[in-house]
Amino acid sequence: MPFARMELVRTVAAPVATVRTALAKTLREQRFELTTERLTSLEGQRGSQLAAGALQLKKSPVGVKVELDADQGPTEVTIHLFDRWRAPGGKAWGANKTYSEIFTEIAKAVDACLVALDPNLVPSQPTFNSTAASIGFLERTNSATGDAGEKAVGRVDQWLGAAPPPSTGSDKAQIVIAVPDAEAILDSMRVQGMLTVALLVSRMPGPMPPALVADVERVASEIEEVLDGSAPGLVPVITLRAAEKPVVTFLNDQARIRDSLPLRTLQRCTTCRHEKVVNPDYKRLVERNRKIRGLSGFLGATVSSAGVSPFVALGRIMPFVKLDPEYVCPRCQGLEAEDHLVVFCPNCGERRDEAALRKCRRCEHDFRSVLKPEQLWYPVGTAAERFAPPPPPIIAPYPAPMPFIEAPQGYVPAAPAPEPVAQIQPPQPAFPPGYYADPAGRFEARWWDGFQYTSQVIIAGQPANDPGEPVPPVPQSATEPTQPIQA
């Protein structure tokens, strides 16, 4: 958990796309590497713990998260700055002054960027918060050096990037996009590809009509909002209007087209506008090989019968930390570049920079012709059947009582032998109560009380009551338990 934080909340009278583009440029100028760039959020990081441990305090590890919200007209901007220090107990004692200065410098650059967009903006003074005490520079430096040295050898494989992170199965998670007359069931990887296309459209609309660009941004914002608020283990349901159905189809087709083409990054120098195409896979391979070559002699010089020397380990590993800039323009040696995703026409090799891939300018190749037939939209209720709980178990009725017959006068029946009394157990629910997909598909979800569906439903994310039609029966095709849908 971060111990040092600073938060900035600003209201900017500018479109969300303009604010996001300006903030992304400013963060890059502040030496941040953007790890996530979406329509409504940005995330980035800079610095390293090893560099800070070598007394390069301005390169202390820092993270940033930007959230954008334009539902109320002006763009609401929330910027979170936090440390990325990893130390025993989660705190680096004595680093408050360093991080306070770093955060203040970044905040000033961000506010200057926003004021340039909205001259009427009057930024408030941000507050620095920390859960660690300030107990001296020397103790902080010793702690950082020792921690980096102890972990250096154990993290060599991870540092090289030889082993991919374990798969959590989240890429197979299902997401439902519902419109009044149909619904689409997509995996999360496809939805992330659609959001990437929406980001490209927002950044480089090209000849696309402004109304279509606005529709794409609105749909992507609604999808991001639902996904950000969804809980693990539940199936998110994104409800859109009928007019937004073609936008979803467009984003899905464009994501499928780009999945079938090799990815390249176009780097355009911000100084002289020189362009360079980079293969991300090749770049990662070169970086890994550089680290492997740099490790020659590293382990033998630091591991001995006495263990690992933190001082020697840090001294050996520091020359291999990437302190060189990420980008250097071969024409003017500029250090800042704009990154864009590009593809090449598989027919003639023409570079395509636009966000929406339709036909090649040179050879008229139709990119959409490579798409195989795929059903995107299903009838209303398909998701309810697929994710509905199984039908409740059939409970046998109790036996009917015997009819009463009057005994003859004077007849005394023999006392029957006592029989053990059978304990009748009350029926148990086959699955827990909760909101599940409405089997009839009329509402977002319906309450299952453990034995049957009730009239309690969810409409537009709020609890309500089904006033009219009877509670729909459980679909007979549902035979396996599934996850409940989030209300």
C-alpha positions in Angstrom: 0.0 0.0 0.0 1.3 3.5 -0.8 2.3 5.6 2.2 2.6 9.0 0.5 -0.3 10.5 -1.5 -1.5 13.7 -3.0 -4.9 14.3 -4.7 -6.0 17.1 -7.1 -9.6 17.7 -8.1 -10.3 20.1 -10.8 -13.3 21.2 -13.0 -12.2 22.2 -16.5 -14.4 23.9 -19.1 -13.1 21.7 -22.0 -14.1 18.5 -23.7 -13.0 15.3 -22.0 -11.0 14.2 -25.1 -9.1 17.5 -25.2 -8.3 17.3 -21.4 -7.1 13.7 -21.7 -4.8 14.5 -24.7 -3.3 17.5 -22.9 -2.8 15.6 -19.6 -1.2 12.6 -21.4 1.3 15.0 -23.1 2.1 16.7 -19.7 2.6 13.4 -17.9 5.1 12.3 -20.6 6.9 15.6 -20.2 7.1 14.8 -16.5 8.9 11.5 -17.5 5.9 9.2 -16.8 5.4 6.0 -18.8 1.7 5.7 -19.4 0.7 2.1 -18.6 -3.0 2.6 -19.2 -4.7 5.1 -21.5 -8.5 4.9 -21.7 -11.2 7.4 -22.6 -12.0 8.2 -19.0 -8.7 7.4 -17.2 -4.9 7.5 -17.5 -2.4 5.6 -15.4 1.4 5.9 -15.4 4.6 5.4 -13.5 8.1 6.8 -13.4 11.3 6.3 -11.4 12.7 3.2 -9.7 13.6 2.1 -6.2 17.1 1.2 -7.3 17.7 4.7 -8.7 16.4 6.2 -5.5 18.6 3.9 -3.4 21.6 5.2 -5.3 20.8 8.7 -4.1 19.0 9.8 -7.3 16.1 11.0 -5.2 14.3 12.8 -8.0 13.9 9.4 -9.6 12.0 7.9 -6.7 9.2 5.6 -7.8 6.0 7.5 -8.4 2.6 6.4 -9.7 -0.3 8.5 -11.1 -3.9 7.8 -11.8 -6.2 10.3 -13.6 -10.0 9.9 -13.7 -12.1 12.0 -16.1 -15.9 12.5 -15.8 -17.9 14.8 -18.2 -21.5 13.7 -17.3 -22.4 17.1 -15.9 -21.0 19.2 -18.7 -17.5 20.4 -17.7 -14.9 17.8 -17.3 -14.3 16.7 -13.7 -10.6 15.8 -13.3 -9.3 13.8 -10.3 -5.6 13.1 -10.2 -4.0 10.7 -7.6 -0.3 10.8 -7.0 1.2 8.1 -4.9 4.5 6.4 -4.1 5.5 3.0 -5.5 8.0 2.2 -2.8 8.3 -1.4 -1.7 9.9 -1.8 1.7 9.3 -3.9 4.9 6.1 -2.6 6.5 5.2 -0.7 3.3 6.8 2.5 4.4 10.1 4.3 3.6 10.8 6.2 6.8 12.2 9.7 6.2 11.0 10.0 2.6 8.2 12.5 3.2 10.2 15.5 2.2 11.4 13.9 -1.0 7.9 12.8 -2.1 6.3 16.1 -1.1 8.7 18.0 -3.4 8.2 15.5 -6.2 4.4 15.6 -5.9 4.3 19.4 -5.7 6.4 19.7 -8.9 4.1 17.3 -10.8 1.0 19.1 -9.5 2.3 22.5 -10.7 2.9 21.1 -14.2 -0.6 19.5 -14.3 -2.3 22.7 -13.1 -0.4 24.7 -15.7 -1.7 22.3 -18.4 -5.3 22.6 -17.2 -5.2 26.4 -16.8 -4.0 26.6 -20.5 -7.2 24.8 -21.4 -9.5 26.8 -19.1 -8.1 30.3 -18.2 -10.8 30.7 -15.6 -9.6 27.8 -13.6 -8.2 28.7 -10.1 -6.5 25.6 -8.8 -6.6 25.0 -5.0 -3.5 24.1 -3.1 -3.1 20.3 -2.9 -2.4 18.6 0.4 0.4 16.0 0.9 -0.6 13.0 3.1 1.7 10.4 4.5 1.4 7.5 7.0 5.2 7.4 7.6 7.1 9.6 10.0 10.1 11.7 9.0 13.1 10.3 10.9 16.1 11.3 8.8 17.6 11.0 5.4 20.3 8.5 6.4 17.9 5.9 7.8 15.8 6.1 4.6 18.8 5.6 2.4 20.1 2.7 4.4 16.7 1.0 4.3 16.4 1.4 0.5 19.9 0.1 -0.1 19.5 -2.9 2.1 16.0 -3.8 0.7 17.2 -3.5 -2.9 20.3 -5.7 -2.3 18.4 -8.4 -0.5 15.8 -8.8 -3.2 18.2 -8.3 -6.2 19.2 -12.0 -6.8 15.8 -13.4 -5.9 14.0 -11.3 -8.6 16.5 -11.8 -11.5 14.1 -14.0 -13.4 11.2 -11.7 -12.9 13.4 -8.7 -13.8 14.4 -10.4 -17.1 10.8 -10.9 -17.9 11.4 -14.6 -18.7 8.3 -15.9 -17.0 4.9 -14.5 -17.9 2.5 -13.7 -15.0 0.1 -16.5 -14.1 -3.2 -16.4 -15.9 -6.1 -15.6 -13.7 -8.7 -16.5 -16.2 -10.1 -13.0 -16.2 -9.7 -12.8 -20.0 -12.5 -15.3 -20.2 -14.9 -13.3 -18.1 -18.2 -12.6 -19.8 -19.7 -9.2 -20.3 -23.3 -8.5 -21.5 -24.2 -5.5 -23.6 -28.0 -5.1 -23.8 -30.1 -3.0 -26.1 -33.9 -3.0 -26.1 -34.2 -5.6 -29.0 -31.0 -7.7 -28.6 -28.0 -8.4 -26.4 -24.4 -9.3 -27.0 -22.3 -11.6 -24.8 -18.6 -10.9 -25.2 -15.4 -11.9 -23.3 -13.4 -9.2 -21.6 -10.5 -9.3 -24.0 -12.8 -8.4 -26.9 -14.4 -5.6 -24.9 -10.9 -4.2 -24.1 -10.1 -4.3 -27.8 -13.3 -2.3 -28.5 -12.3 0.3 -25.9 -8.8 0.6 -27.5 -10.5 1.3 -30.9 -12.7 3.9 -29.2 -9.5 5.6 -27.8 -7.9 5.6 -31.2 -11.1 7.2 -32.7 -11.0 9.9 -29.9 -7.3 10.7 -30.5 -7.3 10.5 -34.3 -10.9 10.9 -35.7 -9.6 11.7 -39.2 -12.5 12.1 -41.7 -15.1 10.4 -39.3 -18.2 12.6 -38.8 -18.1 14.4 -35.4 -21.5 13.0 -34.4 -20.1 9.4 -34.8 -17.0 10.3 -32.8 -19.2 11.7 -30.1 -21.3 8.5 -30.1 -18.2 6.3 -29.9 -16.9 8.3 -26.9 -20.2 8.2 -25.1 -20.7 4.4 -25.6 -17.1 3.7 -24.5 -17.5 5.9 -21.4 -20.7 4.0 -20.4 -18.9 0.7 -20.8 -15.9 1.8 -18.8 -18.1 3.2 -16.0 -19.9 -0.2 -15.6 -16.7 -2.2 -15.8 -15.0 0.0 -13.2 -17.8 -0.4 -10.8 -18.4 -4.2 -11.3 -17.5 -6.6 -8.5 -15.4 -9.8 -9.0 -17.3 -12.9 -9.8 -20.4 -11.2 -11.2 -21.4 -10.7 -14.8 -21.5 -7.0 -15.7 -24.6 -5.9 -17.7 -24.2 -2.8 -19.8 -27.5 -1.3 -20.8 -27.5 0.9 -23.9 -30.1 2.7 -26.1 -31.3 1.2 -29.4 -29.5 4.0 -31.3 -26.2 2.9 -29.8 -26.4 -0.6 -31.2 -24.6 0.2 -34.5 -21.8 1.8 -32.5 -21.2 -1.4 -30.6 -21.2 -3.3 -33.9 -18.7 -0.9 -35.4 -16.3 -1.1 -32.4 -16.6 -4.9 -32.4 -15.7 -5.2 -36.1 -12.8 -2.8 -35.8 -11.4 -4.7 -32.8 -11.6 -8.0 -34.8 -9.8 -6.4 -37.8 -7.0 -5.2 -35.7 -6.7 -8.5 -33.9 -5.9 -10.1 -37.3 -3.1 -7.6 -38.2 0.5 -7.2 -36.9 0.7 -4.3 -34.4 3.2 -1.5 -34.9 3.8 1.8 -33.0 4.4 5.0 -34.8 6.6 7.4 -32.9 6.4 11.1 -34.0 9.0 13.5 -32.6 7.3 16.5 -31.0 10.2 18.8 -32.0 10.9 18.1 -35.7 7.9 15.7 -36.4 10.2 13.0 -37.6 8.4 9.6 -37.7 9.7 6.2 -36.8 7.9 2.8 -36.8 8.7 0.5 -33.9 7.8 -3.2 -33.4 6.8 -3.6 -29.7 7.7 -7.3 -29.7 11.2 -6.5 -31.1 11.7 -3.7 -28.6 10.9 -6.0 -25.7 13.3 -8.7 -27.1 16.2 -6.2 -27.4 15.6 -5.0 -23.8 15.6 -8.5 -22.4 18.8 -9.4 -24.3 20.5 -6.2 -23.0 19.7 -7.3 -19.4 21.0 -10.8 -20.0 24.3 -9.5 -21.3 24.6 -7.1 -18.4 24.2 -9.8 -15.9 27.5 -11.5 -16.9 29.6 -11.8 -13.8 26.8 -10.3 -11.6 25.9 -13.4 -9.6 29.5 -14.5 -9.0 30.5 -11.2 -7.7 27.8 -10.8 -5.2 27.0 -14.3 -3.9 29.6 -15.8 -1.5 29.7 -18.1 1.6 28.7 -15.1 3.7 25.6 -14.5 1.6 24.6 -11.5 -0.6 26.3 -8.2 0.0 23.7 -5.5 -0.5 26.3 -2.9 -1.3 28.0 -5.0 -4.0 24.6 -6.1 -5.4 23.4 -2.6 -5.7 26.7 -1.5 -7.3 26.6 -4.3 -9.8 22.9 -4.0 -10.7 22.8 -0.2 -11.0 24.7 0.0 -14.4 22.0 -2.2 -15.9 19.0 -0.2 -14.8 17.6 1.6 -17.8 18.6 5.2 -17.0 18.8 6.1 -20.8 15.7 7.9 -22.2 13.0 5.7 -23.7 13.1 7.7 -27.0 15.8 9.6 -28.9 14.9 11.2 -32.2 17.5 10.1 -34.9 17.0 13.4 -36.6 17.1 16.1 -33.9 17.8 14.0 -30.8 14.5 15.1 -29.3 13.4 13.1 -26.2 9.6 13.4 -26.5 7.4 11.6 -29.0 3.8 11.0 -29.7 2.9 7.3 -29.9 0.2 6.0 -32.3 -0.9 2.5 -33.2 -0.6 1.8 -36.9 -1.0 -1.2 -39.2 0.0 -2.1 -42.8 -2.2 -3.2 -45.6 -1.7 -7.0 -46.0 -2.2 -6.6 -49.8 0.1 -3.7 -50.8 2.0 -2.8 -47.6 0.5 0.8 -47.3 0.8 2.2 -43.8 -2.6 3.0 -42.3 -2.8 5.6 -39.5 -6.5 6.1 -39.3 -8.6 4.7 -36.4 -11.4 3.2 -38.6 -10.0 0.6 -41.0 -12.2 0.3 -44.1 -10.5 0.4 -47.5 -6.8 0.8 -48.4 -6.1 4.1 -50.2 -3.7 2.6 -52.6 -5.1 -0.8 -53.6 -8.7 -0.6 -52.4 -8.3 -3.6 -50.2 -11.3 -4.0 -48.0 -10.1 -4.7 -44.4 -13.6 -5.9 -43.5 -13.4 -8.8 -46.0 -11.0 -10.7 -43.7 -13.7 -11.0 -41.0 -15.2 -14.4 -40.7 -19.0 -14.6 -40.0 -19.7 -14.2 -36.3 -22.9 -13.7 -34.5 -22.7 -10.7 -32.3 -26.4 -10.0 -31.3 -28.7 -12.6 -29.8 -32.4 -12.4 -28.9 -33.4 -10.8 -25.6 -33.3 -13.4 -22.8 -30.3 -15.3 -24.2 -28.0 -14.1 -21.4 -30.7 -14.8 -18.8 -30.9 -18.4 -20.0 -27.1 -18.8 -20.2 -26.4 -17.3 -16.8 -29.7 -18.3 -15.0 -29.5 -20.6 -12.0 -30.7 -24.2 -12.4 -34.4 -25.1 -11.9 -35.2 -25.8 -8.2 -35.4 -29.5 -7.2 -38.7 -31.3 -7.4 -40.0 -32.1 -3.9 -42.3 -35.2 -3.6 -45.7 -34.3 -2.0 -46.6 -35.6 1.4 -48.7 -38.8 1.4 -52.5 -38.2 1.7 -54.1 -39.1 5.1 -56.1 -42.4 5.3 -59.9 -41.9 5.5 -61.5 -42.2 9.0 -63.6 -45.5 9.5 -65.6 -45.9 12.8 -64.8 -49.2 14.7 -67.6 -51.6 15.7 -69.1 -51.3 19.2 -67.0 -53.1 21.8 -64.0 -53.5 19.6 -60.7 -52.8 21.4 -57.7 -52.8 19.0 -54.4 -54.2 20.1 -51.8 -51.6 20.8 -49.5 -51.5 17.8 -45.8 -51.7 18.2 -44.2 -48.2 18.3 -42.6 -47.1 15.1 -39.7 -44.7 14.9 -40.9 -41.2 14.0 -39.3 -40.0 10.8 -37.8 -36.6 11.0 -38.9 -34.5 8.0 -36.2 -32.2 7.0 -37.3 -28.9 5.4 -36.2 -28.5 1.8 -32.9 -26.7 1.3 -32.2 -24.2 -1.4 -30.2 -25.6 -4.3 -28.3 -22.3 -4.6 -28.1 -19.1 -2.5 -30.7 -16.3 -2.8 -29.7 -13.3 -4.8 -30.4 -11.2 -7.9 -30.0 -13.3 -11.1 -30.7 -12.5 -14.8 -34.4 -12.1 -15.4 -35.5 -15.4 -17.1 -38.1 -13.4 -19.1 -35.6 -10.8 -20.1 -38.0 -7.9 -19.2 -35.7 -6.5 -16.5 -32.0 -6.4 -15.7 -32.3 -8.9 -12.8 -34.9 -10.7 -10.6 -34.6 -11.8 -7.0 -34.3 -15.6 -6.3 -35.4 -16.4 -2.7 -33.8 -19.8 -2.7 -36.8 -21.7 -4.1 -38.5 -19.5 -6.7 -38.3 -16.2 -8.5 -40.2 -13.3 -6.9 -41.6 -10.0 -8.2 -38.6 -8.0 -6.9 -36.6 -6.8 -9.9 -33.8 -4.4 -10.8 -34.6 -1.5 -13.2 -31.9 0.9 -14.3 -29.7 -0.3 -11.4 -32.4 0.4 -8.8 -34.6 -2.1 -6.8 -38.3 -2.2 -8.0 -41.3 -4.4 -8.1 -42.8 -6.2 -11.2 -46.4 -4.9 -11.0 -48.1 -6.8 -13.8 -47.3 -10.1 -15.3 -46.8 -13.3 -13.2 -43.3 -14.3 -12.2 -41.7 -16.2 -15.1 -40.9 -19.9 -14.8 -37.4 -21.1 -14.5 -36.0 -21.9 -18.0 -35.9 -25.7 -18.5 -32.7 -25.4 -20.5 -30.7 -24.2 -17.4 -29.1 -27.2 -15.9 -25.9 -25.9 -14.3 -25.4 -23.3 -11.6 -24.0 -19.9 -12.8 -22.9 -16.7 -11.3 -25.4 -14.1 -10.1 -25.7 -10.9 -12.1 -24.7 -7.8 -10.2 -27.6 -5.4 -9.4 
